[in-house]
Amino acid sequence: MRSDCMIALLALIAAAGQAAPASIAEDFRLTNPRAIELFERDPRLMQWAVRAFDANGDGHLSIREADTAAIEFKRIADGDTDGQVTPTEYRSASDFIAARWTSN
């Protein structure tokens, strides 16, 4: 994966872990409205996300489903729980997910 793509993916993951607004009116806001880009750029993660987070079973990730999946990916990937996902953590998490939840 090219380094500029990796940087963009890491920025998307970082945004995924930020707290959502607390008011009822803001409950429908996404934590990371661009989370779908993470999965569009990584077929292994897309396969995992569709299997695990496709709530309506249509075989595709909605923006809301992708948002939820990105939050879970960050939880898995952030090994040192510093709130950031490094390229090494990203690769490790992607490999972990591929080994356990995707077919080759």
CNS distance restraints for C-alpha pairs under 8 A (distance, minus, plus):
assign (resid   1 and name CA) (resid   5 and name CA) 6.70 0.50 0.50
assign (resid   1 and name CA) (resid   6 and name CA) 6.59 0.50 0.50
assign (resid   2 and name CA) (resid   6 and name CA) 6.25 0.50 0.50
assign (resid   3 and name CA) (resid   7 and name CA) 6.13 0.50 0.50
assign (resid   4 and name CA) (resid   8 and name CA) 6.30 0.50 0.50
assign (resid   5 and name CA) (resid   9 and name CA) 6.11 0.50 0.50
assign (resid   6 and name CA) (resid  10 and name CA) 6.09 0.50 0.50
assign (resid   6 and name CA) (resid  87 and name CA) 6.87 0.50 0.50
assign (resid   7 and name CA) (resid  11 and name CA) 6.24 0.50 0.50
assign (resid   8 and name CA) (resid  12 and name CA) 6.37 0.50 0.50
assign (resid   9 and name CA) (resid  13 and name CA) 6.24 0.50 0.50
assign (resid   9 and name CA) (resid  37 and name CA) 7.85 0.50 0.50
assign (resid   9 and name CA) (resid  38 and name CA) 5.77 0.50 0.50
assign (resid  10 and name CA) (resid  14 and name CA) 6.08 0.50 0.50
assign (resid  10 and name CA) (resid  84 and name CA) 7.96 0.50 0.50
assign (resid  10 and name CA) (resid  85 and name CA) 6.20 0.50 0.50
assign (resid  10 and name CA) (resid  86 and name CA) 7.02 0.50 0.50
assign (resid  10 and name CA) (resid  87 and name CA) 7.34 0.50 0.50
assign (resid  10 and name CA) (resid  90 and name CA) 7.77 0.50 0.50
assign (resid  11 and name CA) (resid  15 and name CA) 6.33 0.50 0.50
assign (resid  12 and name CA) (resid  16 and name CA) 6.41 0.50 0.50
assign (resid  12 and name CA) (resid  32 and name CA) 7.30 0.50 0.50
assign (resid  12 and name CA) (resid  34 and name CA) 6.92 0.50 0.50
assign (resid  12 and name CA) (resid  35 and name CA) 6.17 0.50 0.50
assign (resid  12 and name CA) (resid  37 and name CA) 7.86 0.50 0.50
assign (resid  12 and name CA) (resid  38 and name CA) 6.72 0.50 0.50
assign (resid  13 and name CA) (resid  17 and name CA) 7.11 0.50 0.50
assign (resid  13 and name CA) (resid  35 and name CA) 7.51 0.50 0.50
assign (resid  13 and name CA) (resid  38 and name CA) 7.60 0.50 0.50
assign (resid  13 and name CA) (resid  70 and name CA) 6.48 0.50 0.50
assign (resid  13 and name CA) (resid  71 and name CA) 7.60 0.50 0.50
assign (resid  13 and name CA) (resid  73 and name CA) 7.80 0.50 0.50
assign (resid  13 and name CA) (resid  74 and name CA) 5.99 0.50 0.50
assign (resid  13 and name CA) (resid  84 and name CA) 7.95 0.50 0.50
assign (resid  13 and name CA) (resid  85 and name CA) 6.98 0.50 0.50
assign (resid  14 and name CA) (resid  18 and name CA) 7.46 0.50 0.50
assign (resid  14 and name CA) (resid  74 and name CA) 7.52 0.50 0.50
assign (resid  14 and name CA) (resid  83 and name CA) 7.02 0.50 0.50
assign (resid  14 and name CA) (resid  84 and name CA) 5.79 0.50 0.50
assign (resid  14 and name CA) (resid  85 and name CA) 6.77 0.50 0.50
assign (resid  15 and name CA) (resid  31 and name CA) 7.13 0.50 0.50
assign (resid  15 and name CA) (resid  32 and name CA) 5.78 0.50 0.50
assign (resid  16 and name CA) (resid  31 and name CA) 5.74 0.50 0.50
assign (resid  16 and name CA) (resid  32 and name CA) 5.11 0.50 0.50
assign (resid  16 and name CA) (resid  35 and name CA) 7.11 0.50 0.50
assign (resid  16 and name CA) (resid  67 and name CA) 7.02 0.50 0.50
assign (resid  16 and name CA) (resid  70 and name CA) 5.81 0.50 0.50
assign (resid  16 and name CA) (resid  71 and name CA) 5.09 0.50 0.50
assign (resid  16 and name CA) (resid  74 and name CA) 6.98 0.50 0.50
assign (resid  17 and name CA) (resid  31 and name CA) 7.34 0.50 0.50
assign (resid  17 and name CA) (resid  71 and name CA) 5.61 0.50 0.50
assign (resid  17 and name CA) (resid  74 and name CA) 6.64 0.50 0.50
assign (resid  17 and name CA) (resid  75 and name CA) 7.88 0.50 0.50
assign (resid  17 and name CA) (resid  83 and name CA) 7.31 0.50 0.50
assign (resid  18 and name CA) (resid  31 and name CA) 6.51 0.50 0.50
assign (resid  19 and name CA) (resid  31 and name CA) 6.95 0.50 0.50
assign (resid  20 and name CA) (resid  27 and name CA) 7.63 0.50 0.50
assign (resid  20 and name CA) (resid  29 and name CA) 7.50 0.50 0.50
assign (resid  20 and name CA) (resid  30 and name CA) 7.27 0.50 0.50
assign (resid  20 and name CA) (resid  31 and name CA) 5.54 0.50 0.50
assign (resid  21 and name CA) (resid  26 and name CA) 5.84 0.50 0.50
assign (resid  21 and name CA) (resid  27 and name CA) 6.70 0.50 0.50
assign (resid  21 and name CA) (resid  29 and name CA) 7.66 0.50 0.50
assign (resid  22 and name CA) (resid  26 and name CA) 6.75 0.50 0.50
assign (resid  22 and name CA) (resid  27 and name CA) 6.84 0.50 0.50
assign (resid  23 and name CA) (resid  27 and name CA) 6.42 0.50 0.50
assign (resid  30 and name CA) (resid  64 and name CA) 6.79 0.50 0.50
assign (resid  30 and name CA) (resid  67 and name CA) 6.55 0.50 0.50
assign (resid  31 and name CA) (resid  67 and name CA) 6.51 0.50 0.50
assign (resid  32 and name CA) (resid  67 and name CA) 5.80 0.50 0.50
assign (resid  33 and name CA) (resid  63 and name CA) 6.70 0.50 0.50
assign (resid  33 and name CA) (resid  64 and name CA) 7.88 0.50 0.50
assign (resid  33 and name CA) (resid  67 and name CA) 6.71 0.50 0.50
assign (resid  34 and name CA) (resid  38 and name CA) 7.81 0.50 0.50
assign (resid  34 and name CA) (resid  63 and name CA) 7.74 0.50 0.50
assign (resid  34 and name CA) (resid  67 and name CA) 7.84 0.50 0.50
assign (resid  35 and name CA) (resid  39 and name CA) 7.34 0.50 0.50
assign (resid  35 and name CA) (resid  63 and name CA) 7.21 0.50 0.50
assign (resid  35 and name CA) (resid  66 and name CA) 5.62 0.50 0.50
assign (resid  35 and name CA) (resid  67 and name CA) 5.30 0.50 0.50
assign (resid  35 and name CA) (resid  70 and name CA) 6.01 0.50 0.50
assign (resid  36 and name CA) (resid  40 and name CA) 6.22 0.50 0.50
assign (resid  36 and name CA) (resid  61 and name CA) 7.51 0.50 0.50
assign (resid  36 and name CA) (resid  62 and name CA) 7.79 0.50 0.50
assign (resid  36 and name CA) (resid  63 and name CA) 6.06 0.50 0.50
assign (resid  36 and name CA) (resid  66 and name CA) 5.11 0.50 0.50
assign (resid  36 and name CA) (resid  67 and name CA) 7.05 0.50 0.50
assign (resid  37 and name CA) (resid  41 and name CA) 6.16 0.50 0.50
assign (resid  38 and name CA) (resid  42 and name CA) 6.57 0.50 0.50
assign (resid  38 and name CA) (resid  45 and name CA) 7.97 0.50 0.50
assign (resid  38 and name CA) (resid  70 and name CA) 7.60 0.50 0.50
assign (resid  39 and name CA) (resid  43 and name CA) 6.60 0.50 0.50
assign (resid  39 and name CA) (resid  45 and name CA) 5.56 0.50 0.50
assign (resid  39 and name CA) (resid  46 and name CA) 4.54 0.50 0.50
assign (resid  39 and name CA) (resid  49 and name CA) 7.51 0.50 0.50
assign (resid  39 and name CA) (resid  66 and name CA) 7.60 0.50 0.50
assign (resid  40 and name CA) (resid  46 and name CA) 6.49 0.50 0.50
assign (resid  42 and name CA) (resid  46 and name CA) 6.21 0.50 0.50
assign (resid  43 and name CA) (resid  47 and name CA) 6.13 0.50 0.50
assign (resid  44 and name CA) (resid  48 and name CA) 6.39 0.50 0.50
assign (resid  44 and name CA) (resid  94 and name CA) 7.29 0.50 0.50
assign (resid  44 and name CA) (resid  97 and name CA) 7.87 0.50 0.50
assign (resid  44 and name CA) (resid  98 and name CA) 6.02 0.50 0.50
assign (resid  44 and name CA) (resid 102 and name CA) 6.80 0.50 0.50
assign (resid  45 and name CA) (resid  49 and name CA) 5.95 0.50 0.50
assign (resid  45 and name CA) (resid  94 and name CA) 6.66 0.50 0.50
assign (resid  45 and name CA) (resid  97 and name CA) 7.34 0.50 0.50
assign (resid  45 and name CA) (resid  98 and name CA) 7.43 0.50 0.50
assign (resid  46 and name CA) (resid  50 and name CA) 6.05 0.50 0.50
assign (resid  47 and name CA) (resid  51 and name CA) 6.24 0.50 0.50
assign (resid  47 and name CA) (resid 102 and name CA) 6.31 0.50 0.50
assign (resid  48 and name CA) (resid  52 and name CA) 6.03 0.50 0.50
assign (resid  48 and name CA) (resid  97 and name CA) 7.01 0.50 0.50
assign (resid  48 and name CA) (resid  98 and name CA) 7.47 0.50 0.50
assign (resid  48 and name CA) (resid 101 and name CA) 5.91 0.50 0.50
assign (resid  48 and name CA) (resid 102 and name CA) 5.89 0.50 0.50
assign (resid  49 and name CA) (resid  53 and name CA) 5.36 0.50 0.50
assign (resid  49 and name CA) (resid  54 and name CA) 7.13 0.50 0.50
assign (resid  49 and name CA) (resid  61 and name CA) 7.48 0.50 0.50
assign (resid  49 and name CA) (resid  66 and name CA) 7.22 0.50 0.50
assign (resid  49 and name CA) (resid  69 and name CA) 5.82 0.50 0.50
assign (resid  50 and name CA) (resid  54 and name CA) 4.90 0.50 0.50
assign (resid  50 and name CA) (resid  59 and name CA) 6.36 0.50 0.50
assign (resid  50 and name CA) (resid  60 and name CA) 6.18 0.50 0.50
assign (resid  50 and name CA) (resid  61 and name CA) 5.96 0.50 0.50
assign (resid  52 and name CA) (resid  69 and name CA) 7.89 0.50 0.50
assign (resid  53 and name CA) (resid  61 and name CA) 7.47 0.50 0.50
assign (resid  53 and name CA) (resid  65 and name CA) 5.75 0.50 0.50
assign (resid  53 and name CA) (resid  66 and name CA) 7.50 0.50 0.50
assign (resid  53 and name CA) (resid  68 and name CA) 7.34 0.50 0.50
assign (resid  53 and name CA) (resid  69 and name CA) 6.20 0.50 0.50
assign (resid  54 and name CA) (resid  58 and name CA) 6.99 0.50 0.50
assign (resid  54 and name CA) (resid  59 and name CA) 6.60 0.50 0.50
assign (resid  54 and name CA) (resid  60 and name CA) 6.52 0.50 0.50
assign (resid  54 and name CA) (resid  61 and name CA) 5.79 0.50 0.50
assign (resid  54 and name CA) (resid  62 and name CA) 7.75 0.50 0.50
assign (resid  54 and name CA) (resid  65 and name CA) 6.28 0.50 0.50
assign (resid  55 and name CA) (resid  65 and name CA) 7.14 0.50 0.50
assign (resid  61 and name CA) (resid  65 and name CA) 5.56 0.50 0.50
assign (resid  61 and name CA) (resid  66 and name CA) 5.77 0.50 0.50
assign (resid  62 and name CA) (resid  66 and name CA) 6.07 0.50 0.50
assign (resid  63 and name CA) (resid  67 and name CA) 6.12 0.50 0.50
assign (resid  64 and name CA) (resid  68 and name CA) 6.39 0.50 0.50
assign (resid  65 and name CA) (resid  69 and name CA) 6.18 0.50 0.50
assign (resid  66 and name CA) (resid  70 and name CA) 5.98 0.50 0.50
assign (resid  67 and name CA) (resid  71 and name CA) 6.40 0.50 0.50
assign (resid  68 and name CA) (resid  72 and name CA) 6.46 0.50 0.50
assign (resid  69 and name CA) (resid  73 and name CA) 6.07 0.50 0.50
assign (resid  70 and name CA) (resid  74 and name CA) 6.12 0.50 0.50
assign (resid  71 and name CA) (resid  75 and name CA) 6.34 0.50 0.50
assign (resid  72 and name CA) (resid  76 and name CA) 6.28 0.50 0.50
assign (resid  73 and name CA) (resid  77 and name CA) 5.93 0.50 0.50
assign (resid  73 and name CA) (resid  93 and name CA) 7.65 0.50 0.50
assign (resid  74 and name CA) (resid  78 and name CA) 5.72 0.50 0.50
assign (resid  74 and name CA) (resid  85 and name CA) 7.07 0.50 0.50
assign (resid  76 and name CA) (resid  93 and name CA) 6.36 0.50 0.50
assign (resid  77 and name CA) (resid  85 and name CA) 6.34 0.50 0.50
assign (resid  77 and name CA) (resid  89 and name CA) 5.45 0.50 0.50
assign (resid  77 and name CA) (resid  90 and name CA) 5.82 0.50 0.50
assign (resid  77 and name CA) (resid  92 and name CA) 7.26 0.50 0.50
assign (resid  77 and name CA) (resid  93 and name CA) 4.86 0.50 0.50
assign (resid  77 and name CA) (resid  94 and name CA) 7.97 0.50 0.50
assign (resid  78 and name CA) (resid  82 and name CA) 6.97 0.50 0.50
assign (resid  78 and name CA) (resid  83 and name CA) 6.65 0.50 0.50
assign (resid  78 and name CA) (resid  84 and name CA) 6.32 0.50 0.50
assign (resid  78 and name CA) (resid  85 and name CA) 5.23 0.50 0.50
assign (resid  78 and name CA) (resid  86 and name CA) 7.88 0.50 0.50
assign (resid  78 and name CA) (resid  89 and name CA) 6.40 0.50 0.50
assign (resid  79 and name CA) (resid  89 and name CA) 6.66 0.50 0.50
assign (resid  85 and name CA) (resid  89 and name CA) 5.76 0.50 0.50
assign (resid  85 and name CA) (resid  90 and name CA) 6.17 0.50 0.50
assign (resid  86 and name CA) (resid  90 and name CA) 6.08 0.50 0.50
assign (resid  87 and name CA) (resid  91 and name CA) 6.19 0.50 0.50
assign (resid  88 and name CA) (resid  92 and name CA) 6.13 0.50 0.50
assign (resid  89 and name CA) (resid  93 and name CA) 6.00 0.50 0.50
assign (resid  90 and name CA) (resid  94 and name CA) 6.03 0.50 0.50
assign (resid  91 and name CA) (resid  95 and name CA) 6.03 0.50 0.50
assign (resid  92 and name CA) (resid  96 and name CA) 6.03 0.50 0.50
assign (resid  93 and name CA) (resid  97 and name CA) 6.07 0.50 0.50
assign (resid  94 and name CA) (resid  98 and name CA) 6.07 0.50 0.50
assign (resid  95 and name CA) (resid  99 and name CA) 6.02 0.50 0.50
assign (resid  96 and name CA) (resid 100 and name CA) 6.35 0.50 0.50
assign (resid  97 and name CA) (resid 101 and name CA) 5.57 0.50 0.50
assign (resid  97 and name CA) (resid 102 and name CA) 7.06 0.50 0.50
assign (resid  98 and name CA) (resid 102 and name CA) 4.96 0.50 0.50
assign (resid  98 and name CA) (resid 103 and name CA) 7.46 0.50 0.50
